[in-house]
Amino acid sequence: METGKVIVEKVAPSQTDVVWIYAITYGGGIVSVYKAVGTKISEQVLEARIGSNAFLAVIPDPVTCFSTAKYSQKQVFKVMSDSSLLLVDWITSGRHETGEKWNFDLYRSMNNIFHNDDEPLFLDTALLEQGTCSDIAERMQDYQVIAMVILLGPKLKHIQNQIQEDVKKIMSQSLHMPTIGSRQSTSRHNDHHLTKPSFLASCSIFGPKGIGVVTRIAAMTTESVYNFLQHQLSSMEPLLGVKPYSYAS
């Protein structure tokens, strides 16, 4: 398990009450997970308590696992009724420039949210593991990125509404089937069945009165997910002092 240091810095304009925390480790930290040594697993644990009327944003770059890497992370968030949380958790298929695509041995990501310390609000585990019947690449097919975005609490209500509407529009366009008998139906019918959408997304609500929204994404390119995050989270600049992921433009 890699060790490193944490930098706390106020980078936002003076009128924005926000502090940024950077976790920095040798060689790029958890963004890159190196090859496993024997049975050892790279691990990360994050626990955070979000107070009344407070807001926490966890917006990392995607995890990228080297060939044969083994990685496990657990993130636990304890919130109150008026706490707000933005969590982005995502992984790429690997180092494409070296020909690695879903070649790691294990990736496990657990994200748990508890209300008032012990009441389960959201419990989720993503597990990708090489199997004896099929490998990860075969199961993922052409998709190179998977991501999850959680928006929780009153400060993010406007973004919750926006992302649900936008995902509905994106998927309606991506999965649109021409009406049988229409002018386009005959010429495009066969092609439609051979072409899978390059970007898939779904939204669902959770918690009492739908206080949280989780968006799940599978995409063929990392750039498309960066673009999606930039667009959906751009209105958070007043809260964060900067537009999330604007550096990736």
Disulfide bonds with the S-S distance in Angstrom:
none
